[in-house]
Every structure is written in structure tokens, then in C-alpha cells.
Amino acid sequence: MSSLKMDLSSHGSPASIIETIALQLACSPVDKKVALHLDEEDELKHLRECFHIPKLTDLPPTNPALVKENENCIYLAGHSLGLQPKKIKTYLDEELDKWAKIGVHGHFNGKRPWALGDECIVELMAEIVGARKEEVALMNGLTVNLHLLMLTFFKPTSYRHKILLEAKAFPSDYYAVESQLQFHGLDMEKSMLILQPQKGEETLRTEDILDIIEKEGDSIAVILFSGVQYYTGQLFDIPRITKAGQNKGCFVGFDLAHAVGNVELHLHEWGVDFACWCSYKYLNSGAGGLAGAYIHEKHSKSMKPALTGWWGHDYKTRFLMENKLQLTPGINGFRLSNPSILLVCALHASLEIFAQATMKCLRRKSILLTGYLEYLIRHYYDKDKNDAEKPLVKIITPSHTEKRGNQLTLLFSIPISRVFKELEKRGVACDMREPDALRVAPVPLYNTFCDVHTFIEILRSAISAAKQTADSMPPS
């Protein structure tokens, strides 16, 4: 049975697939044999070889006494920084050699002419976000792009002046919205509309999002949501939010930093007005990598940048230097400066790996990979009425596979800082978010089912060590 080729919608949940495999292998669903089988059947397993996997003993927090030498670490931090594609160094060396040999002539020669560097890879990027090539630009950083887009799409009036965003939005989005309101001289209390989860819940209900849009939509100028919420890992219903907002006359945009390269996106088909994203998380372009932006083609003639620069000028006449702006239509007119070819190279190496698969295939593996992680956590750490002393791990990310991406966010019944420290000592890379959350993301490009199984084994050891530390501390 080729389990990763199964259609999950036809063959049940990840849990049912895992249990079916265990039945066929005549073992427990939590036995490592299941992980080994899933890895053997993985049609994408060759992609892992495209990445550098850090060694356990190279990670700064690792305690050498607790790990084996020369083994790969358990890297579950792709939601924060993706691993390095092996081809990046080759591509960087190509451009550095070109610069060394031909200097200024590199602008118009070679396989990546610097004057067209960003355009050389934009088609690969457009494929991942489900957009047309003309709707996507690679430029700047995420928040710079968000500001450029907001300066155009947020045109408040005396009645339509609000911006709707989710509670606990990533600071990039919150600060951008805050400063846009201040720029227009608006009152934050009246114009920043923040949607909170219902009492006792961690994530937002789609019905509540649609309800506030229906009730407040006539006063909302822009709706700005995450694609995937960075803290909870919730995947928002982008098409329904977009349709609801536009039906009320709002512009609808998304920060896709945690969604791009993680879930399937169809920005053009969904009619999303604008979007932006970074590329160093699931897109693996390196810290501070080249960001992306999108504007739907329906706005290509009507929406113009509030701030313009040389790189937004039509390429055909850009180098005539006549200071008579011939603005490129749509998002490409929003470009200000030529991007670093070194950043282009880094992103190019990663996008080529994505091109070896499809987002549909990656998403299919992702659903099963994250489902496997969820299954093991629930097996070992769900509430046990017969064992009140047993540490609990609560998953606050939605359990429904269509409402989440790769990431699971975990809350612990014992102090998270101690658990996190013990995990790091044992060579696990994930991340802790204050006050009490651990974010874990198995990435289908380079993580394996055995990675997930090993993580659970290490987690059990880390929790035991953290609990012993807590029990040995004198009462305060």
C-alpha cells in the first residue's frame, strides 16, 4: 500500500490511515515501524537530500553528553527559519564569480542578468501562491511591502476608516496597521478593529469572522488577516473571508508569511485584493530573504503606488534615464530598487526544489505528517483520569486538517521554559513563544515520519527531566 499517495478525503483521517497501516504491520500505531513504513512509501523523500540538515553537536544549546555524535538534529523550526538548500552556495558562487570576472557587464549577461534578477524567478514564485506572473513581485522585506500596499489600498473616509485584523496578529502586521492609522491621523481605539476568539477558546471561528464583517463591513476599509496564524497555527478560510469582505465593499489582504510554501494558495482564483509574504520560513531563502507581494490583476490599472522608484519604471525604457515615469502596471510598478542578486540566488535555489513537486503533493504529505505528530501527542499526553500526576500537553492548533498547516502549537501543564531547555539540550530545534507555547512544525520538504517519532521519544525524556527539576525545587 502506498500510503502517501492515498487521497485523504476518500480514505479517512490521518489517524485512520495510521491505524490501518499499524494493523497491516501487526504492530501498535505508536510503534516506530509505522514511521519507517511511511518514510519508505514517501514519494517526496528524495527532496530531503536537497537540504543541509544540522548535526546534533553543532547546535549551540546541545549537551554532548545527551546525544550521539554525527547524527542529524530533529529540526522542527521551519515555521521560523527554513533549512538551507544545498544549491544556494553554488548559485551564490556563480554570481560572485561573474562579478569578479566581468564586473558591470553582469547586469545584462549570464543566466541571471542582474537587471532582470527578480524577474528570472518570479514565475516559480507565482506558481506557489496560485497567481499569474504579472500579479507577483519579489522585493524588499515583508513589512516594507505591507506598508507600500497599505498606502494604496487604505484610503480612509469619514465613515469607512477601520482596519480589521485578528487578535494576536504578528507584530509586523500590528505595528504596520498602527502606524498607518497614525499616518492618517486616526484614533486607534475607533479605527483598529481587533477580533478576539470566544471566551475559553484559542482560535477564531470562521462564522465569527464573517459575522463581524457583515455587521461592521460598511465602516471597514481594509481587512488584513494572516493566512496561517503564527501563534496558534490556524489556517484561515481565505476565500470565504475575501468574498465576505468584498461583498461589503472592503479591500481584503493577507500576510502569508506562515502560509506560503506551507498550504495550497490560489490567490488569483480567490480574488484576493493584495498579499505579501517573507521567504525565509517555509520558502527556505535564509534570514532576511527577499520578500514577495501580490496585487490581483483586476487592480492593475486602478491601483497605483503612493511611492514610486526607478525599478517600477517599464523595463523597455528604464535605462533611458529620461525622468519621465512610465509606470509598470500592477504590482511591478510598486518596486522601488533593484534587489540584491545574492538574495535572488538564495530564493532561486529553494524555489527550484518546490518545482520538483507540487503544492498539492506537499500538502498531502504535510497533512499526514502533522496528523502523525498529533496522533502521537494525543496518545501519550491526553488527559488520563487514572493518572492525575501525568503531565498534559494541550494542542491549541485546530484538529481539523483543513484548518491548519504544518505547525502544531502545544501548551504544557508544567513550565514550558524547562521543557524547551531540555529539548534543546537533546538536539531538538523548535521554538518557544511566551508565555507558555511550544511551536513545532514538521515540514514535508525535509522532515520525515521518523523525525516525528524521534521527537516524541525525546519529548518524553525532556518532560521527565523538566518534571524532576520542578519537583526538586524548594517551594517558594
WOCORPE-V57653 format. One record per residue. N is the residue number from 1. RES is the residue in one small letter. SS is DSSP state (H for helix, E for strand, - for the rest). PHI is phi in degrees with one decimal (none if undefined). BURIAL is I if it has 9 or more other C-alpha atoms within 8 Angstrom, else O. Layout:
n:N res:RES ss:SS phi:PHI burial:BURIAL
n:N res:RES ss:SS phi:PHI burial:BURIAL
This chain:
n:1 res:m ss:- phi:none burial:O
n:2 res:s ss:- phi:-94.6 burial:O
n:3 res:s ss:H phi:-63.8 burial:I
n:4 res:l ss:H phi:-74.3 burial:I
n:5 res:k ss:H phi:-92.8 burial:O
n:6 res:m ss:- phi:-70.2 burial:O
n:7 res:d ss:- phi:-83.2 burial:O
n:8 res:l ss:H phi:-60.7 burial:I
n:9 res:s ss:H phi:-67.2 burial:O
n:10 res:s ss:H phi:-99.0 burial:O
n:11 res:h ss:H phi:-112.8 burial:I
n:12 res:g ss:- phi:94.9 burial:I
n:13 res:s ss:- phi:-77.0 burial:O
n:14 res:p ss:H phi:-53.4 burial:I
n:15 res:a ss:H phi:-60.8 burial:I
n:16 res:s ss:H phi:-68.4 burial:I
n:17 res:i ss:H phi:-66.1 burial:I
n:18 res:i ss:H phi:-60.7 burial:I
n:19 res:e ss:H phi:-70.3 burial:I
n:20 res:t ss:H phi:-65.4 burial:O
n:21 res:i ss:H phi:-62.9 burial:I
n:22 res:a ss:H phi:-60.3 burial:I
n:23 res:l ss:H phi:-63.0 burial:I
n:24 res:q ss:H phi:-68.4 burial:O
n:25 res:l ss:H phi:-87.2 burial:O
n:26 res:a ss:- phi:57.4 burial:O
n:27 res:c ss:- phi:-142.1 burial:I
n:28 res:s ss:- phi:-70.0 burial:O
n:29 res:p ss:- phi:-60.1 burial:I
n:30 res:v ss:- phi:-96.6 burial:O
n:31 res:d ss:- phi:-68.1 burial:O
n:32 res:k ss:H phi:-62.8 burial:O
n:33 res:k ss:H phi:-57.6 burial:O
n:34 res:v ss:H phi:-65.8 burial:I
n:35 res:a ss:H phi:-62.3 burial:I
n:36 res:l ss:H phi:-62.4 burial:I
n:37 res:h ss:H phi:-66.2 burial:O
n:38 res:l ss:H phi:-61.4 burial:I
n:39 res:d ss:H phi:-66.3 burial:I
n:40 res:e ss:H phi:-63.6 burial:O
n:41 res:e ss:H phi:-86.8 burial:I
n:42 res:d ss:- phi:-69.2 burial:I
n:43 res:e ss:- phi:-72.8 burial:O
n:44 res:l ss:- phi:-109.4 burial:I
n:45 res:k ss:H phi:-62.1 burial:I
n:46 res:h ss:H phi:-65.4 burial:O
n:47 res:l ss:H phi:-67.7 burial:I
n:48 res:r ss:H phi:-58.5 burial:I
n:49 res:e ss:H phi:-69.2 burial:O
n:50 res:c ss:H phi:-83.0 burial:I
n:51 res:f ss:E phi:-122.0 burial:I
n:52 res:h ss:- phi:-82.8 burial:I
n:53 res:i ss:- phi:-101.2 burial:I
n:54 res:p ss:- phi:-58.8 burial:I
n:55 res:k ss:E phi:-82.5 burial:I
n:56 res:l ss:H phi:-51.9 burial:I
n:57 res:t ss:H phi:-77.2 burial:I
n:58 res:d ss:H phi:-86.7 burial:O
n:59 res:l ss:- phi:-74.4 burial:I
n:60 res:p ss:- phi:-54.4 burial:O
n:61 res:p ss:- phi:-80.0 burial:O
n:62 res:t ss:- phi:-63.9 burial:I
n:63 res:n ss:- phi:-94.9 burial:I
n:64 res:p ss:H phi:-54.6 burial:O
n:65 res:a ss:H phi:-71.4 burial:O
n:66 res:l ss:H phi:-103.3 burial:O
n:67 res:v ss:- phi:-133.3 burial:I
n:68 res:k ss:- phi:-94.1 burial:O
n:69 res:e ss:- phi:-69.2 burial:O
n:70 res:n ss:- phi:66.0 burial:O
n:71 res:e ss:- phi:-96.6 burial:O
n:72 res:n ss:E phi:-70.4 burial:O
n:73 res:c ss:- phi:-73.7 burial:I
n:74 res:i ss:E phi:-96.6 burial:I
n:75 res:y ss:E phi:-98.4 burial:I
n:76 res:l ss:- phi:-124.7 burial:I
n:77 res:a ss:E phi:-121.3 burial:I
n:78 res:g ss:- phi:-63.8 burial:I
n:79 res:h ss:- phi:-71.6 burial:I
n:80 res:s ss:- phi:-109.3 burial:O
n:81 res:l ss:- phi:-153.7 burial:I
n:82 res:g ss:- phi:-70.6 burial:I
n:83 res:l ss:- phi:-72.2 burial:I
n:84 res:q ss:- phi:-83.2 burial:I
n:85 res:p ss:E phi:-65.6 burial:I
n:86 res:k ss:- phi:-64.2 burial:I
n:87 res:k ss:H phi:-76.5 burial:O
n:88 res:i ss:H phi:-57.0 burial:I
n:89 res:k ss:H phi:-62.0 burial:O
n:90 res:t ss:H phi:-60.6 burial:O
n:91 res:y ss:H phi:-68.6 burial:I
n:92 res:l ss:H phi:-63.5 burial:I
n:93 res:d ss:H phi:-61.1 burial:O
n:94 res:e ss:H phi:-59.5 burial:O
n:95 res:e ss:H phi:-75.1 burial:I
n:96 res:l ss:H phi:-65.7 burial:O
n:97 res:d ss:H phi:-64.8 burial:O
n:98 res:k ss:H phi:-62.8 burial:I
n:99 res:w ss:H phi:-60.4 burial:I
n:100 res:a ss:H phi:-64.5 burial:O
n:101 res:k ss:H phi:-87.6 burial:O
n:102 res:i ss:H phi:-123.4 burial:O
n:103 res:g ss:H phi:54.7 burial:O
n:104 res:v ss:H phi:-59.8 burial:O
n:105 res:h ss:H phi:-66.2 burial:O
n:106 res:g ss:H phi:-64.7 burial:I
n:107 res:h ss:H phi:-64.1 burial:I
n:108 res:f ss:- phi:-127.5 burial:I
n:109 res:n ss:- phi:-133.1 burial:I
n:110 res:g ss:- phi:91.3 burial:O
n:111 res:k ss:- phi:-76.5 burial:O
n:112 res:r ss:- phi:-127.7 burial:O
n:113 res:p ss:- phi:-56.1 burial:I
n:114 res:w ss:H phi:-61.1 burial:I
n:115 res:a ss:H phi:-69.1 burial:O
n:116 res:l ss:H phi:-125.7 burial:I
n:117 res:g ss:- phi:-54.0 burial:I
n:118 res:d ss:H phi:-66.6 burial:I
n:119 res:e ss:H phi:-74.2 burial:I
n:120 res:c ss:H phi:-65.5 burial:O
n:121 res:i ss:- phi:-121.7 burial:I
n:122 res:v ss:H phi:-66.7 burial:I
n:123 res:e ss:H phi:-66.1 burial:I
n:124 res:l ss:H phi:-62.3 burial:I
n:125 res:m ss:H phi:-70.1 burial:I
n:126 res:a ss:H phi:-60.0 burial:I
n:127 res:e ss:H phi:-61.7 burial:I
n:128 res:i ss:H phi:-71.5 burial:I
n:129 res:v ss:H phi:-96.6 burial:I
n:130 res:g ss:- phi:67.6 burial:I
n:131 res:a ss:- phi:-132.1 burial:I
n:132 res:r ss:- phi:-82.6 burial:I
n:133 res:k ss:H phi:-53.6 burial:O
n:134 res:e ss:H phi:-71.9 burial:I
n:135 res:e ss:H phi:-93.7 burial:I
n:136 res:v ss:E phi:-122.6 burial:I
n:137 res:a ss:E phi:-132.8 burial:I
n:138 res:l ss:E phi:-107.2 burial:I
n:139 res:m ss:- phi:-167.4 burial:I
n:140 res:n ss:- phi:54.5 burial:I
n:141 res:g ss:- phi:-114.9 burial:I
n:142 res:l ss:H phi:-56.6 burial:I
n:143 res:t ss:H phi:-70.2 burial:I
n:144 res:v ss:H phi:-60.7 burial:O
n:145 res:n ss:H phi:-63.8 burial:I
n:146 res:l ss:H phi:-62.1 burial:I
n:147 res:h ss:H phi:-63.2 burial:I
n:148 res:l ss:H phi:-60.0 burial:I
n:149 res:l ss:H phi:-70.5 burial:I
n:150 res:m ss:H phi:-66.5 burial:I
n:151 res:l ss:H phi:-60.9 burial:I
n:152 res:t ss:H phi:-91.3 burial:I
n:153 res:f ss:H phi:-85.4 burial:I
n:154 res:f ss:- phi:-96.4 burial:O
n:155 res:k ss:- phi:-122.1 burial:O
n:156 res:p ss:- phi:-66.0 burial:I
n:157 res:t ss:- phi:-117.6 burial:O
n:158 res:s ss:- phi:-63.1 burial:O
n:159 res:y ss:- phi:-103.2 burial:O
n:160 res:r ss:- phi:-101.4 burial:I
n:161 res:h ss:- phi:-138.0 burial:I
n:162 res:k ss:E phi:-94.3 burial:I
n:163 res:i ss:E phi:-120.1 burial:I
n:164 res:l ss:E phi:-98.2 burial:I
n:165 res:l ss:E phi:-144.0 burial:I
n:166 res:e ss:E phi:-80.3 burial:I
n:167 res:a ss:- phi:-61.9 burial:O
n:168 res:k ss:- phi:60.2 burial:O
n:169 res:a ss:- phi:-60.5 burial:I
n:170 res:f ss:- phi:-59.4 burial:O
n:171 res:p ss:H phi:-49.6 burial:O
n:172 res:s ss:H phi:-52.5 burial:O
n:173 res:d ss:H phi:-71.1 burial:I
n:174 res:y ss:H phi:-60.6 burial:I
n:175 res:y ss:H phi:-66.0 burial:O
n:176 res:a ss:H phi:-63.8 burial:I
n:177 res:v ss:H phi:-63.7 burial:I
n:178 res:e ss:H phi:-56.1 burial:I
n:179 res:s ss:H phi:-73.4 burial:O
n:180 res:q ss:H phi:-64.0 burial:I
n:181 res:l ss:H phi:-64.3 burial:I
n:182 res:q ss:H phi:-63.4 burial:I
n:183 res:f ss:H phi:-58.3 burial:O
n:184 res:h ss:- phi:-91.6 burial:O
n:185 res:g ss:- phi:70.4 burial:O
n:186 res:l ss:- phi:-98.3 burial:I
n:187 res:d ss:- phi:-81.3 burial:O
n:188 res:m ss:H phi:-57.3 burial:I
n:189 res:e ss:H phi:-62.6 burial:O
n:190 res:k ss:H phi:-92.6 burial:O
n:191 res:s ss:H phi:-110.0 burial:I
n:192 res:m ss:E phi:-97.6 burial:I
n:193 res:l ss:E phi:-103.6 burial:I
n:194 res:i ss:E phi:-106.4 burial:O
n:195 res:l ss:E phi:-95.5 burial:I
n:196 res:q ss:- phi:-97.2 burial:O
n:197 res:p ss:- phi:-64.0 burial:I
n:198 res:q ss:- phi:-65.3 burial:O
n:199 res:k ss:- phi:-54.8 burial:O
n:200 res:g ss:- phi:84.1 burial:O
n:201 res:e ss:- phi:-116.0 burial:O
n:202 res:e ss:- phi:-102.2 burial:O
n:203 res:t ss:- phi:-119.5 burial:I
n:204 res:l ss:- phi:-88.2 burial:I
n:205 res:r ss:- phi:-85.5 burial:O
n:206 res:t ss:H phi:-56.9 burial:O
n:207 res:e ss:H phi:-60.8 burial:O
n:208 res:d ss:H phi:-70.3 burial:O
n:209 res:i ss:H phi:-64.2 burial:I
n:210 res:l ss:H phi:-66.2 burial:I
n:211 res:d ss:H phi:-66.5 burial:O
n:212 res:i ss:H phi:-69.3 burial:I
n:213 res:i ss:H phi:-64.3 burial:I
n:214 res:e ss:H phi:-65.3 burial:I
n:215 res:k ss:H phi:-75.8 burial:O
n:216 res:e ss:H phi:-107.0 burial:O
n:217 res:g ss:H phi:-55.1 burial:I
n:218 res:d ss:H phi:-66.7 burial:I
n:219 res:s ss:H phi:-105.7 burial:I
n:220 res:i ss:E phi:-93.7 burial:I
n:221 res:a ss:E phi:-88.5 burial:I
n:222 res:v ss:E phi:-137.0 burial:I
n:223 res:i ss:E phi:-105.6 burial:I
n:224 res:l ss:E phi:-126.2 burial:I
n:225 res:f ss:E phi:-121.2 burial:I
n:226 res:s ss:E phi:-75.2 burial:I
n:227 res:g ss:- phi:-76.8 burial:I
n:228 res:v ss:E phi:-119.6 burial:I
n:229 res:q ss:- phi:-70.9 burial:I
n:230 res:y ss:- phi:-63.7 burial:I
n:231 res:y ss:- phi:-85.5 burial:O
n:232 res:t ss:- phi:-89.5 burial:I
n:233 res:g ss:- phi:80.4 burial:I
n:234 res:q ss:E phi:-70.1 burial:I
n:235 res:l ss:E phi:-92.0 burial:I
n:236 res:f ss:- phi:-78.6 burial:I
n:237 res:d ss:- phi:-80.6 burial:O
n:238 res:i ss:H phi:-58.4 burial:O
n:239 res:p ss:H phi:-62.8 burial:I
n:240 res:r ss:H phi:-71.6 burial:O
n:241 res:i ss:H phi:-64.8 burial:I
n:242 res:t ss:H phi:-61.2 burial:I
n:243 res:k ss:H phi:-63.1 burial:I
n:244 res:a ss:H phi:-63.1 burial:I
n:245 res:g ss:H phi:-65.6 burial:I
n:246 res:q ss:H phi:-67.5 burial:I
n:247 res:n ss:H phi:-64.0 burial:O
n:248 res:k ss:- phi:-97.3 burial:I
n:249 res:g ss:- phi:84.8 burial:I
n:250 res:c ss:- phi:-91.7 burial:I
n:251 res:f ss:E phi:-84.5 burial:I
n:252 res:v ss:E phi:-123.6 burial:I
n:253 res:g ss:E phi:-129.4 burial:I
n:254 res:f ss:E phi:-136.2 burial:I
n:255 res:d ss:E phi:-90.3 burial:I
n:256 res:l ss:- phi:-101.0 burial:I
n:257 res:a ss:- phi:-52.1 burial:I
n:258 res:h ss:- phi:-99.9 burial:I
n:259 res:a ss:- phi:-107.2 burial:I
n:260 res:v ss:- phi:-67.8 burial:I
n:261 res:g ss:- phi:76.8 burial:I
n:262 res:n ss:- phi:-113.8 burial:I
n:263 res:v ss:- phi:-127.3 burial:I
n:264 res:e ss:- phi:-71.0 burial:I
n:265 res:l ss:- phi:-124.4 burial:O
n:266 res:h ss:- phi:-137.5 burial:I
n:267 res:l ss:H phi:-57.9 burial:I
n:268 res:h ss:H phi:-66.2 burial:I
n:269 res:e ss:H phi:-60.2 burial:O
n:270 res:w ss:H phi:-75.0 burial:I
n:271 res:g ss:- phi:75.4 burial:I
n:272 res:v ss:- phi:-56.2 burial:I
n:273 res:d ss:- phi:-69.5 burial:I
n:274 res:f ss:E phi:-153.0 burial:I
n:275 res:a ss:E phi:-159.1 burial:I
n:276 res:c ss:E phi:-149.2 burial:I
n:277 res:w ss:E phi:-162.0 burial:I
n:278 res:c ss:- phi:-92.4 burial:I
n:279 res:s ss:- phi:-129.5 burial:I
n:280 res:y ss:- phi:-99.2 burial:I
n:281 res:k ss:- phi:-90.1 burial:I
n:282 res:y ss:- phi:-71.0 burial:I
n:283 res:l ss:- phi:-91.9 burial:I
n:284 res:n ss:- phi:58.3 burial:I
n:285 res:s ss:- phi:-96.3 burial:I
n:286 res:g ss:- phi:95.4 burial:I
n:287 res:a ss:- phi:-53.9 burial:O
n:288 res:g ss:- phi:72.9 burial:O
n:289 res:g ss:- phi:-63.5 burial:I
n:290 res:l ss:- phi:-64.0 burial:I
n:291 res:a ss:- phi:-90.8 burial:I
n:292 res:g ss:E phi:-126.7 burial:I
n:293 res:a ss:E phi:-146.0 burial:I
n:294 res:y ss:E phi:-143.8 burial:I
n:295 res:i ss:E phi:-134.5 burial:I
n:296 res:h ss:- phi:-61.9 burial:I
n:297 res:e ss:H phi:-61.5 burial:I
n:298 res:k ss:H phi:-63.9 burial:O
n:299 res:h ss:H phi:-101.1 burial:I
n:300 res:s ss:- phi:-60.3 burial:I
n:301 res:k ss:- phi:-101.5 burial:O
n:302 res:s ss:- phi:-89.1 burial:O
n:303 res:m ss:- phi:-103.8 burial:I
n:304 res:k ss:- phi:-117.3 burial:I
n:305 res:p ss:- phi:-67.9 burial:I
n:306 res:a ss:- phi:-74.9 burial:O
n:307 res:l ss:- phi:-121.4 burial:O
n:308 res:t ss:- phi:-122.4 burial:I
n:309 res:g ss:- phi:-145.8 burial:I
n:310 res:w ss:H phi:-58.1 burial:I
n:311 res:w ss:H phi:-72.3 burial:I
n:312 res:g ss:H phi:-83.6 burial:I
n:313 res:h ss:E phi:-73.4 burial:I
n:314 res:d ss:- phi:-51.5 burial:I
n:315 res:y ss:H phi:-58.5 burial:O
n:316 res:k ss:H phi:-60.3 burial:O
n:317 res:t ss:H phi:-120.8 burial:I
n:318 res:r ss:H phi:-57.5 burial:I
n:319 res:f ss:- phi:-91.9 burial:O
n:320 res:l ss:- phi:-78.1 burial:O
n:321 res:m ss:- phi:57.3 burial:O
n:322 res:e ss:- phi:-92.2 burial:O
n:323 res:n ss:- phi:57.1 burial:O
n:324 res:k ss:- phi:-120.4 burial:O
n:325 res:l ss:- phi:-62.2 burial:O
n:326 res:q ss:- phi:-112.4 burial:O
n:327 res:l ss:E phi:-69.3 burial:O
n:328 res:t ss:- phi:-67.4 burial:I
n:329 res:p ss:- phi:-65.1 burial:I
n:330 res:g ss:H phi:69.7 burial:I
n:331 res:i ss:H phi:-62.0 burial:I
n:332 res:n ss:H phi:-68.0 burial:I
n:333 res:g ss:H phi:-73.8 burial:I
n:334 res:f ss:H phi:-83.6 burial:I
n:335 res:r ss:- phi:-67.7 burial:I
n:336 res:l ss:- phi:-107.2 burial:I
n:337 res:s ss:- phi:-133.6 burial:O
n:338 res:n ss:- phi:-66.8 burial:O
n:339 res:p ss:- phi:-76.6 burial:I
n:340 res:s ss:- phi:-63.0 burial:O
n:341 res:i ss:H phi:-64.8 burial:I
n:342 res:l ss:H phi:-68.4 burial:O
n:343 res:l ss:H phi:-70.3 burial:I
n:344 res:v ss:H phi:-60.4 burial:I
n:345 res:c ss:H phi:-59.0 burial:I
n:346 res:a ss:H phi:-62.1 burial:I
n:347 res:l ss:H phi:-69.3 burial:I
n:348 res:h ss:H phi:-57.2 burial:I
n:349 res:a ss:H phi:-59.7 burial:I
n:350 res:s ss:H phi:-75.4 burial:I
n:351 res:l ss:H phi:-61.7 burial:I
n:352 res:e ss:H phi:-65.3 burial:I
n:353 res:i ss:H phi:-68.4 burial:I
n:354 res:f ss:H phi:-57.9 burial:I
n:355 res:a ss:H phi:-67.0 burial:O
n:356 res:q ss:- phi:-76.6 burial:O
n:357 res:a ss:- phi:-127.1 burial:I
n:358 res:t ss:- phi:-129.1 burial:O
n:359 res:m ss:H phi:-62.8 burial:I
n:360 res:k ss:H phi:-63.5 burial:O
n:361 res:c ss:H phi:-66.7 burial:O
n:362 res:l ss:H phi:-63.0 burial:I
n:363 res:r ss:H phi:-66.8 burial:I
n:364 res:r ss:H phi:-61.7 burial:I
n:365 res:k ss:H phi:-66.4 burial:I
n:366 res:s ss:H phi:-57.9 burial:I
n:367 res:i ss:H phi:-59.3 burial:I
n:368 res:l ss:H phi:-74.2 burial:I
n:369 res:l ss:H phi:-64.5 burial:I
n:370 res:t ss:H phi:-70.4 burial:I
n:371 res:g ss:H phi:-62.9 burial:I
n:372 res:y ss:H phi:-65.5 burial:I
n:373 res:l ss:H phi:-60.1 burial:I
n:374 res:e ss:H phi:-60.9 burial:I
n:375 res:y ss:H phi:-59.9 burial:I
n:376 res:l ss:H phi:-67.0 burial:I
n:377 res:i ss:H phi:-62.9 burial:I
n:378 res:r ss:H phi:-65.2 burial:I
n:379 res:h ss:H phi:-62.1 burial:O
n:380 res:y ss:H phi:-91.3 burial:O
n:381 res:y ss:H phi:-128.4 burial:I
n:382 res:d ss:- phi:-68.2 burial:I
n:383 res:k ss:- phi:-59.6 burial:O
n:384 res:d ss:- phi:-119.5 burial:O
n:385 res:k ss:- phi:-61.1 burial:O
n:386 res:n ss:- phi:-89.4 burial:O
n:387 res:d ss:- phi:-140.3 burial:O
n:388 res:a ss:- phi:-67.2 burial:O
n:389 res:e ss:- phi:-85.3 burial:O
n:390 res:k ss:- phi:-67.8 burial:O
n:391 res:p ss:- phi:-62.2 burial:I
n:392 res:l ss:- phi:-108.0 burial:I
n:393 res:v ss:E phi:-125.5 burial:I
n:394 res:k ss:E phi:-102.8 burial:I
n:395 res:i ss:E phi:-93.3 burial:I
n:396 res:i ss:- phi:-95.6 burial:I
n:397 res:t ss:- phi:-68.8 burial:I
n:398 res:p ss:- phi:-54.0 burial:I
n:399 res:s ss:- phi:-77.7 burial:O
n:400 res:h ss:- phi:-66.5 burial:O
n:401 res:t ss:H phi:-63.4 burial:I
n:402 res:e ss:H phi:-81.8 burial:O
n:403 res:k ss:H phi:-114.1 burial:I
n:404 res:r ss:E phi:-152.5 burial:I
n:405 res:g ss:- phi:-105.4 burial:I
n:406 res:n ss:- phi:-72.6 burial:I
n:407 res:q ss:E phi:-80.7 burial:I
n:408 res:l ss:E phi:-117.0 burial:I
n:409 res:t ss:E phi:-106.3 burial:I
n:410 res:l ss:E phi:-114.7 burial:I
n:411 res:l ss:E phi:-113.1 burial:I
n:412 res:f ss:E phi:-118.4 burial:I
n:413 res:s ss:- phi:-82.0 burial:O
n:414 res:i ss:- phi:-118.5 burial:I
n:415 res:p ss:- phi:-54.0 burial:O
n:416 res:i ss:H phi:-64.6 burial:I
n:417 res:s ss:H phi:-61.9 burial:O
n:418 res:r ss:H phi:-72.2 burial:O
n:419 res:v ss:H phi:-62.0 burial:I
n:420 res:f ss:H phi:-60.6 burial:I
n:421 res:k ss:H phi:-62.3 burial:O
n:422 res:e ss:H phi:-68.7 burial:I
n:423 res:l ss:H phi:-63.3 burial:I
n:424 res:e ss:H phi:-63.3 burial:I
n:425 res:k ss:H phi:-58.6 burial:I
n:426 res:r ss:- phi:-97.7 burial:I
n:427 res:g ss:- phi:82.1 burial:I
n:428 res:v ss:E phi:-98.9 burial:I
n:429 res:a ss:E phi:-108.3 burial:I
n:430 res:c ss:- phi:-142.9 burial:I
n:431 res:d ss:E phi:-150.1 burial:I
n:432 res:m ss:E phi:-108.1 burial:I
n:433 res:r ss:E phi:-122.1 burial:I
n:434 res:e ss:- phi:-62.8 burial:O
n:435 res:p ss:- phi:-91.4 burial:O
n:436 res:d ss:- phi:-150.8 burial:I
n:437 res:a ss:E phi:-113.7 burial:I
n:438 res:l ss:E phi:-114.3 burial:I
n:439 res:r ss:E phi:-103.8 burial:I
n:440 res:v ss:E phi:-129.8 burial:I
n:441 res:a ss:E phi:-134.8 burial:I
n:442 res:p ss:- phi:-79.3 burial:I
n:443 res:v ss:- phi:-99.4 burial:I
n:444 res:p ss:- phi:-66.6 burial:I
n:445 res:l ss:- phi:-65.3 burial:I
n:446 res:y ss:- phi:-137.6 burial:I
n:447 res:n ss:- phi:-91.6 burial:I
n:448 res:t ss:- phi:-115.7 burial:I
n:449 res:f ss:H phi:-68.6 burial:I
n:450 res:c ss:H phi:-68.1 burial:I
n:451 res:d ss:H phi:-55.3 burial:I
n:452 res:v ss:H phi:-64.8 burial:I
n:453 res:h ss:H phi:-63.1 burial:I
n:454 res:t ss:H phi:-65.8 burial:I
n:455 res:f ss:H phi:-57.6 burial:I
n:456 res:i ss:H phi:-64.4 burial:I
n:457 res:e ss:H phi:-62.9 burial:O
n:458 res:i ss:H phi:-67.8 burial:I
n:459 res:l ss:H phi:-59.9 burial:I
n:460 res:r ss:H phi:-61.6 burial:O
n:461 res:s ss:H phi:-66.2 burial:O
n:462 res:a ss:H phi:-66.2 burial:I
n:463 res:i ss:H phi:-65.4 burial:I
n:464 res:s ss:H phi:-60.8 burial:O
n:465 res:a ss:H phi:-66.1 burial:I
n:466 res:a ss:H phi:-65.4 burial:I
n:467 res:k ss:H phi:-67.7 burial:I
n:468 res:q ss:H phi:-62.6 burial:O
n:469 res:t ss:H phi:-61.5 burial:O
n:470 res:a ss:H phi:-64.4 burial:O
n:471 res:d ss:H phi:-68.0 burial:O
n:472 res:s ss:H phi:-84.5 burial:O
n:473 res:m ss:- phi:-77.7 burial:O
n:474 res:p ss:- phi:-66.7 burial:O
n:475 res:p ss:- phi:-62.1 burial:O
n:476 res:s ss:- phi:-82.2 burial:O
